[in-house]
Amino acid sequence: MISTYGITIVVLALFILANAVRILKEYERGVVFRLGRVIGTKGPGLILLIPIVDKMVRVSLRTVTMDVPPQDVITKDNVTVKVNAVIYFSVMDANKAIIAVEDFLYATSQIAQTTLRSVLGEVELDDLLSKREDINQKLQHIIDEQTEPWGIKVSVVEVKNVDLPLEMQRAIARQAEAERERRAKVIHAEGEFQAAQKLADAAGIISTQQGALQLRYLQTLTEISSERNSTLIFPLPIEMLGGMLKRD
């Protein structure tokens, strides 16, 4: 029979082995502390630690997708809107991410929220709605600068939704409708101008060519005669009569 002493040794060996062996995935790194001091970053693969002496903190290097909660923002033109965003970032230096900041996920979220409020507070509502790409790039640049000392790389920041007050939505709808009416009137006026210009050109040609006037008159008579009328009355220009009399 196995003695109590042997069982104790086996249990102790299993405990030491369980605390000494770590397996890290391809996207993971382990920051190893030995008696409180960092000795380096390990992984991926099989990692051997000294039980009790070494402590390891796992860090994922995959890109993190984080939603920035809706923020109440007062724009430069004093319009209160509610804006949320999404931020994509990843750990570039596992040592800094663990040593330089207590919780890099929470810290990055807080930086994103404060930066979102401060940057959007400097732009007007029209720019917030129409220049979204420029605002996204500015947000990404500012947040990335602040998280760089933590070993965090912010790759993308996107403003997702901009919730406007109901009265502002109505005002924008009226503005859009007025803009569409203005464009329609401009297009109609341009068409009238072009038509008038063409008529003026045609009148100038007809006034210099007597035959052209007579041909136009005859064409008009042909169009009128195509209608189903029992009686047709039309004026006869004096110029045409004069031409006929000269021929007689």
QUIPEBEL-V731029 format. One record per pair of residues at least 24 apart in sequence whose ideal C-beta (glycine too) atoms are under 10 Angstrom apart, sorted by the first residue. I is the first residue (numbers start at 1). GAP is how many residues later the second one is. D is the distance in whole Angstrom. If there is no record, write none. Layout:
i=I gap=GAP d=D
i=I gap=GAP d=D
This chain:
i=15 gap=36 d=8
i=16 gap=34 d=9
i=16 gap=35 d=5
i=16 gap=36 d=9
i=17 gap=34 d=9
i=18 gap=33 d=9
i=19 gap=30 d=7
i=19 gap=31 d=9
i=19 gap=32 d=4
i=19 gap=33 d=7
i=19 gap=34 d=10
i=19 gap=35 d=9
i=19 gap=36 d=10
i=20 gap=27 d=9
i=20 gap=28 d=6
i=20 gap=29 d=5
i=20 gap=30 d=7
i=20 gap=31 d=5
i=20 gap=32 d=10
i=20 gap=34 d=8
i=21 gap=25 d=7
i=21 gap=26 d=7
i=21 gap=27 d=6
i=21 gap=28 d=8
i=21 gap=30 d=10
i=22 gap=24 d=8
i=22 gap=25 d=4
i=22 gap=26 d=8
i=22 gap=27 d=6
i=22 gap=32 d=9
i=22 gap=34 d=6
i=22 gap=36 d=8
i=23 gap=24 d=7
i=24 gap=32 d=9
i=24 gap=34 d=7
i=24 gap=35 d=10
i=25 gap=33 d=9
i=25 gap=35 d=9
i=25 gap=36 d=10
i=25 gap=37 d=10
i=26 gap=35 d=9
i=26 gap=36 d=10
i=27 gap=32 d=10
i=27 gap=33 d=6
i=27 gap=34 d=5
i=27 gap=35 d=5
i=27 gap=36 d=10
i=27 gap=63 d=10
i=28 gap=30 d=6
i=28 gap=31 d=7
i=28 gap=32 d=6
i=28 gap=33 d=7
i=28 gap=34 d=9
i=28 gap=66 d=9
i=29 gap=27 d=10
i=29 gap=28 d=9
i=29 gap=29 d=8
i=29 gap=30 d=5
i=29 gap=31 d=8
i=29 gap=32 d=6
i=29 gap=62 d=8
i=29 gap=64 d=10
i=29 gap=65 d=4
i=29 gap=66 d=9
i=29 gap=68 d=9
i=29 gap=69 d=10
i=30 gap=24 d=10
i=30 gap=25 d=10
i=30 gap=26 d=4
i=30 gap=27 d=7
i=30 gap=28 d=6
i=30 gap=29 d=7
i=30 gap=64 d=8
i=30 gap=68 d=10
i=31 gap=24 d=9
i=31 gap=25 d=7
i=31 gap=26 d=5
i=31 gap=27 d=8
i=31 gap=28 d=6
i=31 gap=63 d=5
i=31 gap=64 d=6
i=31 gap=65 d=10
i=31 gap=66 d=8
i=31 gap=67 d=5
i=31 gap=68 d=8
i=32 gap=24 d=5
i=32 gap=25 d=8
i=33 gap=24 d=7
i=33 gap=65 d=9
i=33 gap=66 d=10
i=38 gap=57 d=6
i=38 gap=60 d=8
i=38 gap=61 d=7
i=40 gap=54 d=10
i=40 gap=55 d=8
i=41 gap=52 d=9
i=41 gap=53 d=5
i=41 gap=54 d=6
i=41 gap=57 d=9
i=42 gap=52 d=10
i=43 gap=51 d=9
i=57 gap=37 d=8
i=57 gap=38 d=10
i=57 gap=40 d=9
i=57 gap=41 d=5
i=57 gap=42 d=10
i=58 gap=36 d=9
i=58 gap=40 d=10
i=59 gap=32 d=6
i=59 gap=34 d=9
i=59 gap=35 d=4
i=59 gap=36 d=9
i=59 gap=38 d=6
i=59 gap=39 d=6
i=59 gap=45 d=9
i=59 gap=92 d=9
i=60 gap=30 d=9
i=60 gap=31 d=7
i=60 gap=34 d=9
i=60 gap=37 d=10
i=61 gap=29 d=6
i=61 gap=30 d=5
i=61 gap=31 d=8
i=61 gap=32 d=10
i=61 gap=33 d=7
i=61 gap=36 d=10
i=62 gap=28 d=7
i=62 gap=29 d=9
i=63 gap=25 d=6
i=63 gap=26 d=7
i=63 gap=27 d=5
i=63 gap=28 d=9
i=63 gap=90 d=9
i=63 gap=92 d=7
i=63 gap=93 d=9
i=64 gap=24 d=7
i=64 gap=25 d=6
i=64 gap=26 d=6
i=64 gap=27 d=8
i=64 gap=40 d=9
i=64 gap=41 d=7
i=64 gap=44 d=8
i=64 gap=88 d=9
i=64 gap=90 d=10
i=65 gap=24 d=9
i=65 gap=91 d=9
i=66 gap=39 d=7
i=66 gap=42 d=7
i=66 gap=43 d=6
i=66 gap=46 d=7
i=66 gap=88 d=10
i=67 gap=42 d=9
i=67 gap=45 d=10
i=67 gap=93 d=8
i=68 gap=40 d=10
i=68 gap=41 d=7
i=68 gap=42 d=10
i=68 gap=43 d=10
i=68 gap=44 d=5
i=68 gap=45 d=6
i=68 gap=47 d=9
i=68 gap=48 d=6
i=68 gap=71 d=10
i=68 gap=75 d=10
i=68 gap=89 d=8
i=68 gap=90 d=10
i=68 gap=91 d=9
i=68 gap=92 d=8
i=69 gap=40 d=8
i=69 gap=43 d=9
i=69 gap=44 d=7
i=69 gap=47 d=10
i=70 gap=43 d=10
i=70 gap=46 d=10
i=70 gap=90 d=9
i=70 gap=91 d=8
i=70 gap=93 d=7
i=71 gap=41 d=10
i=71 gap=42 d=6
i=71 gap=43 d=9
i=71 gap=45 d=5
i=71 gap=46 d=5
i=71 gap=49 d=8
i=71 gap=50 d=10
i=72 gap=45 d=8
i=72 gap=91 d=10
i=73 gap=43 d=7
i=73 gap=44 d=6
i=73 gap=45 d=9
i=73 gap=46 d=9
i=73 gap=47 d=5
i=73 gap=48 d=6
i=73 gap=50 d=9
i=73 gap=52 d=10
i=73 gap=55 d=8
i=73 gap=89 d=9
i=74 gap=43 d=9
i=74 gap=46 d=9
i=74 gap=47 d=6
i=75 gap=45 d=7
i=75 gap=46 d=7
i=75 gap=47 d=9
i=75 gap=48 d=6
i=75 gap=49 d=6
i=75 gap=50 d=5
i=75 gap=51 d=9
i=75 gap=52 d=9
i=75 gap=53 d=6
i=75 gap=87 d=10
i=76 gap=44 d=9
i=76 gap=45 d=7
i=76 gap=46 d=6
i=76 gap=47 d=6
i=76 gap=48 d=5
i=76 gap=49 d=8
i=76 gap=51 d=8
i=76 gap=52 d=9
i=77 gap=46 d=9
i=77 gap=47 d=5
i=77 gap=48 d=6
i=77 gap=49 d=8
i=77 gap=50 d=9
i=77 gap=51 d=10
i=78 gap=46 d=10
i=78 gap=47 d=9
i=79 gap=45 d=8
i=79 gap=46 d=5
i=79 gap=47 d=10
i=79 gap=49 d=9
i=79 gap=85 d=8
i=79 gap=86 d=8
i=79 gap=89 d=6
i=79 gap=92 d=10
i=80 gap=45 d=10
i=80 gap=83 d=10
i=80 gap=84 d=9
i=80 gap=85 d=7
i=80 gap=88 d=9
i=81 gap=39 d=8
i=81 gap=44 d=7
i=81 gap=47 d=7
i=81 gap=48 d=10
i=81 gap=80 d=10
i=81 gap=81 d=6
i=81 gap=82 d=6
i=81 gap=83 d=6
i=81 gap=84 d=8
i=81 gap=87 d=8
i=82 gap=79 d=8
i=82 gap=80 d=8
i=82 gap=81 d=4
i=82 gap=82 d=9
i=82 gap=83 d=9
i=83 gap=33 d=7
i=83 gap=34 d=8
i=83 gap=37 d=6
i=83 gap=45 d=8
i=83 gap=52 d=10
i=83 gap=76 d=6
i=83 gap=77 d=8
i=83 gap=78 d=7
i=83 gap=79 d=5
i=83 gap=80 d=7
i=84 gap=29 d=10
i=84 gap=32 d=8
i=84 gap=75 d=8
i=84 gap=76 d=5
i=84 gap=77 d=6
i=84 gap=78 d=9
i=84 gap=79 d=8
i=85 gap=27 d=7
i=85 gap=28 d=9
i=85 gap=30 d=10
i=85 gap=31 d=6
i=85 gap=35 d=9
i=85 gap=50 d=10
i=85 gap=51 d=8
i=85 gap=54 d=7
i=85 gap=72 d=6
i=85 gap=73 d=6
i=85 gap=74 d=5
i=85 gap=75 d=6
i=85 gap=76 d=9
i=86 gap=26 d=9
i=86 gap=70 d=8
i=86 gap=71 d=8
i=86 gap=72 d=5
i=86 gap=73 d=9
i=86 gap=74 d=6
i=87 gap=24 d=9
i=87 gap=25 d=5
i=87 gap=26 d=10
i=87 gap=28 d=10
i=87 gap=29 d=9
i=87 gap=52 d=8
i=87 gap=53 d=8
i=87 gap=56 d=7
i=87 gap=57 d=10
i=87 gap=60 d=10
i=87 gap=67 d=6
i=87 gap=68 d=9
i=87 gap=69 d=7
i=87 gap=70 d=5
i=87 gap=71 d=8
i=88 gap=52 d=9
i=88 gap=65 d=10
i=88 gap=66 d=7
i=88 gap=67 d=5
i=88 gap=68 d=4
i=88 gap=69 d=8
i=88 gap=70 d=8
i=89 gap=51 d=10
i=89 gap=54 d=8
i=89 gap=55 d=8
i=89 gap=58 d=7
i=89 gap=61 d=10
i=89 gap=63 d=5
i=89 gap=64 d=6
i=89 gap=65 d=4
i=89 gap=66 d=6
i=89 gap=67 d=8
i=89 gap=68 d=9
i=90 gap=61 d=10
i=90 gap=62 d=7
i=90 gap=63 d=6
i=90 gap=64 d=9
i=90 gap=65 d=7
i=91 gap=59 d=9
i=91 gap=60 d=6
i=91 gap=61 d=6
i=91 gap=62 d=8
i=92 gap=55 d=10
i=92 gap=56 d=9
i=92 gap=58 d=9
i=92 gap=59 d=5
i=92 gap=60 d=7
i=92 gap=61 d=5
i=93 gap=55 d=9
i=93 gap=56 d=10
i=93 gap=57 d=8
i=93 gap=58 d=3
i=93 gap=59 d=8
i=93 gap=60 d=9
i=94 gap=57 d=7
i=95 gap=56 d=7
i=96 gap=51 d=10
i=96 gap=52 d=9
i=96 gap=53 d=7
i=96 gap=54 d=6
i=96 gap=55 d=3
i=96 gap=56 d=8
i=97 gap=50 d=10
i=97 gap=53 d=6
i=97 gap=54 d=5
i=97 gap=55 d=6
i=98 gap=52 d=9
i=98 gap=53 d=9
i=99 gap=51 d=9
i=99 gap=52 d=9
i=100 gap=47 d=10
i=100 gap=49 d=6
i=100 gap=50 d=5
i=100 gap=51 d=7
i=100 gap=52 d=9
i=101 gap=46 d=9
i=101 gap=48 d=8
i=101 gap=49 d=5
i=101 gap=50 d=9
i=101 gap=51 d=8
i=104 gap=43 d=8
i=104 gap=46 d=5
i=104 gap=47 d=8
i=104 gap=48 d=6
i=105 gap=47 d=9
i=107 gap=39 d=9
i=107 gap=40 d=8
i=107 gap=43 d=7
i=107 gap=45 d=8
i=108 gap=35 d=8
i=108 gap=38 d=9
i=108 gap=39 d=6
i=108 gap=42 d=8
i=108 gap=44 d=6
i=108 gap=46 d=8
i=111 gap=31 d=9
i=111 gap=32 d=6
i=111 gap=33 d=10
i=111 gap=34 d=10
i=111 gap=35 d=5
i=111 gap=36 d=6
i=111 gap=39 d=9
i=111 gap=41 d=9
i=111 gap=43 d=9
i=112 gap=27 d=8
i=112 gap=30 d=10
i=112 gap=31 d=6
i=112 gap=34 d=9
i=112 gap=35 d=9
i=112 gap=42 d=8
i=112 gap=45 d=7
i=114 gap=29 d=10
i=114 gap=32 d=9
i=115 gap=24 d=6
i=115 gap=25 d=10
i=115 gap=26 d=10
i=115 gap=27 d=5
i=115 gap=28 d=5
i=115 gap=30 d=10
i=115 gap=31 d=7
i=115 gap=42 d=9
i=116 gap=26 d=10
i=116 gap=27 d=9
i=116 gap=41 d=8
i=116 gap=43 d=8
i=118 gap=24 d=8
i=119 gap=24 d=9
i=119 gap=38 d=10
i=119 gap=40 d=10
i=120 gap=39 d=8
i=120 gap=42 d=9
i=125 gap=37 d=9
i=125 gap=39 d=8
i=125 gap=43 d=8
i=125 gap=47 d=9
i=126 gap=46 d=9
i=126 gap=49 d=10
i=128 gap=31 d=8
i=128 gap=34 d=6
i=128 gap=36 d=10
i=129 gap=33 d=7
i=129 gap=35 d=9
i=129 gap=43 d=8
i=132 gap=26 d=8
i=132 gap=27 d=6
i=132 gap=30 d=9
i=133 gap=25 d=10
i=133 gap=26 d=10
i=135 gap=24 d=6
i=210 gap=29 d=7
i=210 gap=30 d=9
i=210 gap=33 d=8
i=211 gap=32 d=10
i=213 gap=24 d=8
i=213 gap=26 d=7
i=213 gap=27 d=9
i=214 gap=25 d=8
i=214 gap=26 d=6
i=214 gap=29 d=8
